[in-house]
Amino acid sequence: MSIHSGHGGGDYSDEEGEVFIDEDDVIQEIPIDEEDLPDQDEGLGSDDDIEEADDSVYVFKGHSDELYTVACNPTDASLVATGGKDDRGFLWKIGAADASLELQGHQDTVSTVAFSFDGQLLATGGFDGLIHVWDASSGSLKRTLEGSGDGFEWLRWHPKGHLIIAGSEDTNVYMWNADKSICLNTFSGHASSVTCGDFTPDGKLICTGSDDASLRIWNPKTGESVHIVRGHPYHTDGLTCLSITSDSTIAITGSKDSSIHLVNITTGRVIGSLIAHSNSVECIGLTPSSPWAATGSMDQKLIIWDLQRSSVRCACDHEEGVTCLAWLGASRFVATGCVDGKVRVWDSLSGNCVRIFSGHTDTVQSLALSTDGNSLVSVSDDGTARVFVVSEFR
């Protein structure tokens, strides 16, 4: 234990006025086993050692701030897009450290990223009110789409073509032809920020949810509202998430009011209510294979629902709020991202947690499954994206 202050790069001269112990002053020398010393980057408490477990097989560190959004390319299982608070998007390949492309041009948070159905194009949307469309293979900017200038909360591609819809803080939804940079329609009617939305899987209608506690079903060709769903027995607070059944008949919406409602898209009627959460519902996912829904909430629960009976199959408890989820393909397994930084895999039949993936040190904001079902990509407030192997759960 010398009293050398550490500056001066090991120059032991007296000019800096540093004091050293003479050999004559040494009373006793104690041998120290190097292996017993904690590494500099390790904390001293045993809790820290547990925290530092990292189950990811790849970590992407291109971003310099919190990450909010991730998408996997539907035709190339290795290609991932991410966006975040550093005003940047990135295109990168799982496991290839040198193969990332920075997507520059946004002037504010990149809040949403999505690949077109054919994997050829990537769209990034930001709080700067811009949507950039990129060539997914080269990363080159193809065109820029604009709304009113207010931020975009989300964007979606048409299931069969190069059309994009995006929901804005300005209460409108915009639709463009992404090949020609033409705004085809502006959907006006919501009274507050449009927080969620999508095309129906058959591509014929658009469903959008808003902070105004309403769901609107739109005709994409005319821009008219086909149905407006609001008031009793529907949500009493802003909508947060939305999912549409694969047969394009039912929209399932979650809200800050902790409720989930099922709406018949053809009639605009509320046909079911799923009441079991006690805090804001953050995410909804439907199984491709069976009539089940998974919902995650800030009440620290993942709930698996039987939609035909509008009943709870099982409730899965977390340490903190559930922010995002993803069904692992057509399997019975669903993954959740949580405020505690963990990614968990649940068996929807038993309700058991079958795997906990550690690695993130802050809230997991979004999850995406690679198209081959082997990799689950998570993005976090800790500034990293991580890849976990989930091939055993296919």
N, C-alpha and C positions, 0 to 999 in steps of 0.2 A: 504494500500500500504506500506508494510514493506520494508526495504532496505536489508532484508535478502537475500543472494545471492542464496540460494536454495541448496547449497551443504552442506554435513554434516548431512543430513537426519533429519533435524528439531532439531538439537542440538543447543540450543540457548546460548551456553557458550561464554564468552568474549574472549577465547583464540584465536579464529580465527580472531579477530580484527574486528568483524562486529558491526555496529552501529544500535541501536534500539531507537525508539522514546519513551520517557517516557510518562506515562499517563498525566503528568502535561502539556506536550507540545501539547496535542490534543486540537485543537481549536473548531472543529465541527465534529460530527459523522454523516455520511450520510448513511441511510439504503439502501441496494441494494437488489432488487428482484432477486433471483437466476435465475429465468426463463428468465430474460432479458439478461443474460450474454451469449455470444456465447460459444458453446462447444469448447474445445481445438482443436479438429480436423476439426472444421468448419472454413472456411475463414470468413473475416469480411464483404466482399462485398456481395450484394444480388445476384450478378451473380453466385457466387460459389454455392449458395443454389440451383439454377436452374440446374447447372452442375451436382450436386450430385445425381440427380434422377437415380434410377437403376430399370429397368423394367425386369431384368432377374429373373428367378425362381431358378436358380442354378448357382453358380460360381465355376469353377475349378481352384485352385491356386497352383497346384503341380509344375508348371514350375517356373524357376527363371530368365527367360529372355524372349525376344520377341518370340511369337508363329507365325508360318508360315503356318501350314497345319493341316487339320482336316478331319476325315472320320467317317461316321456312319456305324455300322454293318448292312448288308442287311437282316439278319435274327433275330437279337436281337435289338429291338428298343431302349433299354437303353444303349447299349454299344458304346462307343466313343473312338477314338484314336486321339492323338494330337502329334505334334512334333515341335521343335523350336530351337532357337539359343543356348540354354543351352546344346546342344549335346544329349538331351534326348527325348525319346518318352514316352507317358503314355497311358495305357488302363484304362478307368474309366467308371463308370456307372452314368447316369444322376440322380442326387439327392442323391446318396449314397456317403457320405463324406469319409467313411472308406474303400471303395471298389476299390481304385486305385492301379494299378500295374505299377511300373517304369520299362521301357524297357531300360536297360543299355547296353553299348557296343560301341555306336558310339563315334568317336573321334572328330567329327565336327558337325555343324548344321544338324539337322534332317529336310530335306527340303520337304519330301513327305511321306505320309502314305496312305495305301489303303488296304481294306479287299477283300479277294477272293469272287467270285460270291456266294459261298455257306456259307459265313460268318465264315468258319472254321479257316482260316489263315489270319494273318495280316502281311503286308510287310512294313518295314520302310527303306527309302533310305536317304543317307546323302551326304554331301559335302566331307566326308572322302572316298568316292568311294566304300562304302559297302552297301549292302541291306541285312537286317536281316529279316528272316521269323519266325514269332512267332505263337504259338498256341493261337488262339483268346480267348479261354475259360480260359486257365490256365496262359497265359502270359509267358509260357516257350519258350526259344529260340530253334527252330527246326534246322535251318541251316543258313549259311551266304553265300551270293553270291557276287562275286567280278567281277569288270570290269578291267579297266587299272589302277585304283587308282585315277583317276580324279573324281570330284564330280558329283553326279546324280541330275538332275534338276527335274525329275518327274519319276513316275512309274505307270504302269497299269497292271491289271490282265486280262487274257483272259476271255471273257464273259461266257465261258462254261467249263473251265478247270483250272488246276493249273500251267498255264504258266504266266510268268512275262516278260514284256518289260520295259526297262528304258532308258531314254535319258541322255547322258553324256556331260560334258563340253569338252570331248576329241573328239567331232564331231561324235561319234559312237552311235548306238542304240544296246543294248544287249537283248537277249532273253534266258531265262532259264526255265527248268523244275524245278519247286519249290519243287516238291516231291523228286526229285533225285539229286538236286544241280548240274545239268548238264547245261552248257552253250550250247544251241542248235544252236545259230547263232549270228554273229556280223554283223550288217548292216552298211556298210561303204560307204560314198559318200558325206555327208554334209561337208561343208568347215568351219563350225563354230559350236559353242555349239548348241546341240539339245534341244530346249526350250519347245516343246510341242509334244504330240503324243498320239495315241491310236490304239487299234484294231478296225476294223469295227465291228458293233454290231453282224454281222453274223460270226465273228471270222476268216474270210477268208483272210483278207488283213490287213496291218498296214499302217497308215498314220503318217508322222512325219514332224514337222516344225522346222526351224532352224533360228539362227541369221544371216545366209547367205542369207535370204530373199527367200528361196525356200521351197516348199513342195515336199516330196518324198512319193510315194506309193510303198510299198514293198510286195513281196511274202514271207510269213513267212517261207515256207518250203525251198526255194532255197537261200534266203538272197539277191536276186536280186532286183534292182529298176525296178518296172513295168512302172512307170511314174516319170519324174522329171518336176515339174512345177516352172518356173522362168522366169524373164524378162517380158516385156510388153505383155499383159495388167495386169500382176500380181504385187505383192508387190515390193516396192523399198527399203524396210528396213526390219529388222529382224522380224520374226513371234513371236508372244507372246502367242497365244491361238488358240485352234482348237476344233471343235465339228463336229460330224458326224451324219447325219440323221439316224433315226431308221431303215430305209430300206437299209442302207449301200450304198447308191448311191451318196451322195453329202458330200463333206468335206467343212466346212465353217471355214475360217481362218481370224484371226485378226493380226494386225501388229503395230509396232511403227510408221509406216507411216500414221496412222489414218484411213486406208481403211480396208474393209472387202471384201473378195472374195469367191465366190462359185465355187467349182471345181467338175466336173463330175469324180468320182473315176474310172469308167470303161474306159473312153477315156483320162483322164488327161487334159481335156480342161477346161479353165475358162469360166463358163457359166453365171456368173452374178457378179456384183460389187455393194456393198452397200456403198455409199459415203455420209456421213453426219457428221461424227465425225471430230473434228479439232485437236485431240491429240491422243497419243498412246491408242490403244484399248487393254484393260487389260483382258477382260473376255467375253465369249460367252456361251449362254445357249439356248438349243432348247426345245420347249414344246413337251412333249410326245403326246399331244392331237391334236395340229393343226399346220399348216405350218408357224409357227412364230418363230422368233429368237429374243433373247434379247442380247444386247451388252452393255458393260460398258466401259467407257473411262476416261482418266485423264482430259478430257475436261469438267468434272463435269456432264456428261449426261449418263443416261440409255436410249437406243433407242430400241423400239419394232418395228420389221420389219415384213412385209408381204413378205415371201420368194417367193411366186408365182408371185408377181408383182414387186419384188425387190424395194419395196417402204416403206417409213417410216409410221408406224401406229401412233406412238406417241413418243415424246421425253420428258423425265422426268428429271427435273433439280435438281441438288444436290448442297450443299454448297461447296464441294470440290471434288477431283477426286474419281471415282468409281473403286474399286479394285477387287471386286468379286461379283458374283450373284448366285442365285439358284431359279429355278422355284419351287413353293410349290406344288409338285406333279403334277397331271394332271389338276390343277385348272388354273384360269386365272390370278393368283397372282404370282408375282416374287419379291424376296427379294434381296436387294443390301447391300453390305458392302462398307464403305466409309472411306476416309482419315480422316474425322472429327470424327471418332469413332462411328458413328450412324449406326444402321441397319434399313433400311426402307422397307416397304412392299408397292408394287405398283399394282394397278389394270391395267392390260395390255389393257383392252378395253377402259377405259376412260383416262388413263395416270395419274390418280390421286394417290397421296400418301395417303394410307389408314391407315398407322400406322408408327410411329417412335419409335424404341426401343433404349433407352438410357442405359448407364451402362459402356461402354468402355471409356477409357480416351485417347486412341491413335488409330492409323490406324487399321481398321479391315482388316485382311489379307486373310481370307478364311471363307467360309460358308458351312455347310452340313446339310441336312434334315434327321431327323430320319426316319426309314423305315415305321413307322406308320403315318408319316406326322404330328405328334403332336408337335414335338420339332425342333427348328432351333438352331444349335450350331454355334457360331462364335468364332474365335480366333483373337487375337490382339497383336500389338506391346506392349501393356500395361502388357503383361505377364499372362493374364487370358484367359480362355475360358468361354463363357457365354451361358446359355440355355434360349431361349425365347419360349413362348407358341404360336404356330401358328395354332392350331387346328381349329380355326374359319375360316381359309382361305382355307380349304381343298376343 
